[in-house]
Amino acid sequence: MIKGQDRAVEAFAKAWKSGTPHHAWLLAGPRGVGKATFAKAAAGRVLAEAAGPPPTAPGMDLEDDHPTARLLAAGSHPDYRLLERQLNKSGTNLNRNIKVEQVRAIAQLLSIAPSMADWRVVVIDSADDLEAGGANALLKMLEEPPAKTLFFLVAHAPGRLLPTIRSRCRRLDFQPLGRDVMASVLEERIGASDATLVSLAQGSIGRALAIAELGLAQLADDARTIMREGDPTNARRSALAKSLSTKANADKYARFLELVPGIVADEARGAEGARRERALAAYGQVREVVAIAPRLSLDAAATAFRLGGMLASVAEPA
């Protein structure tokens, strides 16, 4: 079941039931709020209803023993494609982008008649990851879409997509999840719901699960300590940098970059006077750094140390 995104689910369900849904859907919103989950669920429902037998589950759900569900779970449904970043040549990490060759391979699917029924579905998770050539190749498909083919484009930052791609899609907006929904989903996923975890996640289940898995709550506490007590000897920011500096901590570092602006913003909301002004200034600086660090592949340790200095600037002067 897709929780907390009733408006988006209802909008697509209504369009699908009309018999003439738009061929391309742009699923826009923050990371981890259910966009990809919705895209895959909607794809399964479309393909199941097209091929039969009719699903008995409500909404976008599909019972696990449905033939379509089994094919999708096995990765062998002939009328479905999922485009996402693949492992690099060494098999040690994911490529930075979805390659143009991956997009062009979709043309093979679209050049032949569907196998199971009369609909095909392509999910791109995420469209933000398309390299330039891939975006242009996708645009050609969206400009001349094959009959009875649905595209679902997951987008965490839709403003970065080509305007011509955006203009050919119907947009569905996905919002940060409410605290009650977050608590409910976390109970289902990890058997516990911690108020601090919910607060740090800012409405993103994906972020909450990463925080829990990577132990980021402690780093968040460390960041707040630096803002409140300062770091006159550089020891705290050095420890922060050390904890994020190795390749083994790459995921932890990436998630910390996502979290730290919100941590500073929360501190600013609870501050007053000159300290509030310092927190707001630090917030602007932190946002700038976390925006450019991944794009420029800045050194993790140096970036974390620099962020530690910005956090320390919030504390009362010695």
C-alpha positions as CSV (number, residue, x, y, z in Angstrom):
1,M,0.0,0.0,0.0
2,I,1.2,3.5,-0.9
3,K,0.7,5.7,2.2
4,G,0.4,9.4,2.5
5,Q,0.2,10.2,-1.2
6,D,-3.6,9.8,-1.8
7,R,-3.9,12.7,-4.1
8,A,-1.3,11.4,-6.5
9,V,-2.7,7.9,-6.4
10,E,-6.2,9.1,-7.0
11,A,-5.2,11.3,-9.9
12,F,-3.5,8.5,-11.8
13,A,-6.2,6.0,-11.0
14,K,-8.8,8.3,-12.4
15,A,-6.8,8.9,-15.6
16,W,-6.1,5.2,-16.0
17,K,-9.8,4.3,-15.6
18,S,-10.7,6.9,-18.2
19,G,-9.1,4.6,-20.8
20,T,-7.0,7.4,-22.3
21,P,-4.2,8.2,-19.7
22,H,-1.5,10.6,-20.6
23,H,1.5,8.7,-22.0
24,A,4.2,10.2,-19.7
25,W,4.0,11.0,-16.0
26,L,6.5,13.1,-14.1
27,L,6.6,12.1,-10.4
28,A,8.0,15.1,-8.6
29,G,9.0,15.5,-5.0
30,P,11.6,15.0,-2.3
31,R,13.6,11.7,-2.2
32,G,12.2,8.9,-0.2
33,V,8.5,9.9,-0.1
34,G,7.2,7.1,-2.3
35,K,7.6,8.2,-5.9
36,A,9.5,5.1,-7.2
37,T,7.2,2.8,-5.1
38,F,4.2,4.4,-6.7
39,A,5.7,4.1,-10.2
40,K,6.4,0.4,-9.8
41,A,3.0,-0.2,-8.2
42,A,1.2,1.6,-11.0
43,A,3.2,-0.2,-13.6
44,G,2.2,-3.6,-12.0
45,R,-1.4,-2.6,-11.8
46,V,-1.5,-1.4,-15.4
47,L,0.1,-4.5,-16.8
48,A,-2.0,-6.8,-14.6
49,E,-5.3,-5.2,-15.6
50,A,-4.2,-5.3,-19.3
51,A,-3.2,-9.0,-19.3
52,G,-5.6,-10.4,-16.6
53,P,-6.8,-11.9,-14.5
54,P,-8.3,-8.8,-13.0
55,P,-6.5,-7.9,-9.7
56,T,-8.6,-8.2,-6.6
57,A,-6.4,-5.9,-4.4
58,P,-7.6,-2.3,-3.9
59,G,-6.1,0.8,-5.4
60,M,-2.6,0.4,-7.0
61,D,-1.9,-2.8,-5.0
62,L,-1.4,-6.1,-6.7
63,E,-1.6,-9.5,-4.9
64,D,1.7,-11.3,-4.6
65,D,0.5,-14.4,-6.4
66,H,-0.8,-12.6,-9.5
67,P,1.0,-13.8,-12.6
68,T,2.1,-10.2,-13.4
69,A,3.4,-9.7,-9.9
70,R,5.5,-12.9,-10.2
71,L,7.0,-11.9,-13.5
72,L,7.9,-8.4,-12.2
73,A,9.4,-9.9,-9.0
74,A,11.6,-12.2,-11.2
75,G,12.6,-9.3,-13.4
76,S,11.3,-11.1,-16.5
77,H,8.1,-9.2,-17.5
78,P,8.5,-8.7,-21.3
79,D,6.5,-5.5,-21.4
80,Y,8.2,-3.7,-18.5
81,R,11.5,-1.9,-18.3
82,L,13.2,-0.2,-15.3
83,L,15.9,2.3,-16.1
84,E,18.2,3.0,-13.2
85,R,21.9,3.5,-12.6
86,Q,23.9,0.3,-13.2
87,L,27.1,-1.0,-11.6
88,N,30.3,0.4,-13.0
89,K,32.8,-1.7,-14.9
90,S,34.6,-2.8,-11.7
91,G,31.3,-3.7,-10.1
92,T,32.3,-1.7,-7.0
93,N,29.8,1.2,-7.2
94,L,27.0,2.6,-9.3
95,N,27.6,4.7,-12.3
96,R,26.9,8.4,-11.8
97,N,24.4,8.5,-14.6
98,I,21.9,6.4,-16.5
99,K,23.7,5.9,-19.8
100,V,22.4,6.8,-23.2
101,E,22.8,3.2,-24.2
102,Q,20.3,2.2,-21.6
103,V,17.7,4.6,-23.0
104,R,18.3,3.6,-26.5
105,A,17.8,0.0,-25.5
106,I,14.2,0.9,-24.7
107,A,13.7,1.4,-28.5
108,Q,13.9,-2.4,-28.9
109,L,11.0,-2.8,-26.5
110,L,9.0,-0.2,-28.3
111,S,9.7,-1.5,-31.8
112,I,7.8,-4.7,-31.3
113,A,4.2,-5.5,-30.2
114,P,3.6,-6.1,-26.5
115,S,3.9,-9.7,-25.5
116,M,1.4,-10.2,-22.6
117,A,-1.4,-7.8,-23.6
118,D,-1.5,-4.4,-25.3
119,W,0.3,-2.1,-22.8
120,R,3.9,-1.5,-22.0
121,V,5.4,0.5,-19.1
122,V,8.8,2.2,-18.7
123,V,9.9,3.4,-15.3
124,I,13.0,5.7,-15.0
125,D,14.3,6.0,-11.5
126,S,15.4,8.7,-11.5
127,A,15.2,11.0,-14.5
128,D,17.6,13.3,-12.7
129,D,20.3,10.7,-13.3
130,L,20.0,10.7,-17.1
131,E,23.2,11.9,-18.9
132,A,22.7,14.5,-21.6
133,G,22.5,12.0,-24.5
134,G,20.1,9.8,-22.6
135,A,17.8,12.8,-21.9
136,N,17.8,13.7,-25.6
137,A,17.1,10.1,-26.6
138,L,14.2,9.9,-24.1
139,L,12.8,13.2,-25.5
140,K,12.5,11.7,-29.0
141,M,10.4,8.8,-27.5
142,L,8.2,11.2,-25.6
143,E,7.7,13.4,-28.7
144,E,6.4,10.4,-30.7
145,P,5.1,8.0,-28.1
146,P,4.1,4.5,-29.2
147,A,0.5,3.6,-28.7
148,K,-0.4,2.2,-25.2
149,T,2.9,2.9,-23.7
150,L,3.3,4.6,-20.3
151,F,6.4,6.3,-19.1
152,F,6.9,7.1,-15.4
153,L,9.7,9.5,-14.7
154,V,10.8,9.8,-11.1
155,A,12.3,13.2,-10.4
156,H,13.7,14.5,-7.2
157,A,14.7,17.8,-8.8
158,P,12.3,18.3,-11.8
159,G,13.7,21.8,-12.5
160,R,16.9,20.2,-13.7
161,L,15.2,18.2,-16.5
162,L,15.0,19.5,-20.0
163,P,12.0,21.9,-20.3
164,T,10.9,19.9,-23.4
165,I,10.8,16.7,-21.3
166,R,8.7,18.4,-18.6
167,S,6.3,19.9,-21.1
168,R,5.5,16.4,-22.5
169,C,4.6,14.9,-19.1
170,R,1.7,15.2,-16.8
171,R,3.1,16.1,-13.4
172,L,2.1,14.3,-10.1
173,D,3.5,16.0,-7.0
174,F,4.5,13.9,-4.0
175,Q,4.7,15.6,-0.7
176,P,6.8,14.9,2.4
177,L,4.9,12.4,4.6
178,G,3.2,13.4,7.8
179,R,4.5,12.4,11.1
180,D,1.7,9.8,11.7
181,V,2.3,8.2,8.3
182,M,6.1,8.2,9.0
183,A,5.6,6.5,12.3
184,S,3.2,3.9,10.8
185,V,5.5,3.0,8.0
186,L,8.6,2.8,10.2
187,E,6.7,0.4,12.6
188,E,6.1,-1.8,9.5
189,R,9.6,-1.6,8.1
190,I,11.8,-1.7,11.2
191,G,9.4,-2.5,14.0
192,A,10.0,0.8,15.8
193,S,9.3,4.5,15.5
194,D,11.6,6.9,17.2
195,A,10.5,10.6,17.4
196,T,14.1,11.8,16.8
197,L,14.3,9.6,13.7
198,V,11.0,11.0,12.4
199,S,12.1,14.5,13.0
200,L,15.5,14.1,11.3
201,A,13.9,12.4,8.2
202,Q,11.7,15.4,7.4
203,G,8.9,13.4,5.8
204,S,11.1,11.0,3.9
205,I,10.9,7.3,4.6
206,G,13.9,6.6,2.5
207,R,15.9,9.1,4.6
208,A,14.6,7.6,7.9
209,L,15.6,4.1,6.9
210,A,19.1,5.4,5.9
211,I,19.5,7.3,9.1
212,A,18.6,4.2,11.1
213,E,20.8,1.9,9.0
214,L,23.9,4.2,9.0
215,G,23.7,5.4,12.5
216,L,23.3,9.1,11.5
217,A,21.4,10.1,14.6
218,Q,24.7,10.2,16.5
219,L,26.2,12.5,13.8
220,A,23.2,14.7,14.1
221,D,23.8,15.0,17.8
222,D,27.4,15.8,17.2
223,A,26.4,18.6,14.8
224,R,24.1,20.1,17.4
225,T,26.8,19.9,20.0
226,I,29.2,21.8,17.8
227,M,26.5,24.5,17.2
228,R,25.7,24.8,20.9
229,E,29.2,24.4,22.5
230,G,31.5,25.5,19.7
231,D,34.8,23.9,18.7
232,P,37.7,26.1,19.9
233,T,40.3,23.4,19.4
234,N,38.9,22.0,16.1
235,A,38.7,18.6,17.8
236,R,35.0,18.1,17.2
237,R,35.1,19.0,13.5
238,S,38.2,16.8,13.1
239,A,36.3,13.9,14.6
240,L,33.3,14.6,12.3
241,A,35.7,14.6,9.3
242,K,37.4,11.4,10.3
243,S,34.0,9.6,10.7
244,L,33.1,10.5,7.1
245,S,36.4,10.3,5.3
246,T,36.8,6.7,4.1
247,K,35.3,5.0,1.0
248,A,33.4,2.6,3.3
249,N,31.5,5.7,4.7
250,A,30.6,7.1,1.3
251,D,26.9,6.4,1.8
252,K,27.0,7.9,5.3
253,Y,28.7,11.0,4.0
254,A,26.2,11.5,1.2
255,R,23.3,11.1,3.7
256,F,24.9,13.5,6.1
257,L,25.1,16.1,3.4
258,E,21.3,15.7,2.9
259,L,20.7,16.0,6.6
260,V,22.9,18.9,7.8
261,P,20.9,21.8,6.3
262,G,17.8,20.7,8.1
263,I,19.7,20.3,11.4
264,V,20.9,23.9,11.1
265,A,17.5,25.1,10.2
266,D,16.0,23.5,13.3
267,E,18.6,25.1,15.4
268,A,17.8,28.5,13.9
269,R,14.1,28.1,14.6
270,G,14.9,27.5,18.3
271,A,17.4,30.4,18.6
272,E,16.9,34.1,19.3
273,G,18.7,37.4,18.7
274,A,22.3,37.3,17.5
275,R,22.5,33.5,17.7
276,R,19.5,33.2,15.4
277,E,21.3,35.5,12.9
278,R,24.4,33.4,13.1
279,A,22.4,30.2,12.6
280,L,20.6,31.6,9.5
281,A,24.0,32.7,8.1
282,A,25.4,29.2,8.7
283,Y,22.3,27.7,7.1
284,G,23.0,29.6,3.8
285,Q,26.6,28.6,3.8
286,V,25.9,25.0,4.6
287,R,23.3,24.8,1.8
288,E,25.8,26.1,-0.7
289,V,28.4,23.6,0.3
290,V,26.2,20.5,0.2
291,A,24.8,21.6,-3.2
292,I,28.2,21.8,-4.8
293,A,30.2,19.0,-3.0
294,P,28.6,16.0,-4.8
295,R,28.8,17.7,-8.2
296,L,32.4,18.6,-7.9
297,S,33.4,15.4,-6.0
298,L,34.9,17.4,-3.2
299,D,37.0,15.5,-0.7
300,A,34.7,14.1,2.0
301,A,37.0,14.8,5.0
302,A,37.8,18.4,3.9
303,T,34.1,19.1,3.2
304,A,33.0,17.7,6.6
305,F,35.7,19.7,8.3
306,R,34.5,22.9,6.5
307,L,30.9,22.2,7.5
308,G,32.1,21.7,11.1
309,G,33.5,25.2,11.0
310,M,30.1,26.6,9.8
311,L,28.3,24.7,12.6
312,A,30.8,26.1,15.2
313,S,30.0,29.6,14.0
314,V,26.5,29.3,15.5
315,A,27.8,28.9,19.0
316,E,28.3,31.9,21.4
317,P,31.7,33.5,20.8
318,A,34.3,32.5,23.3
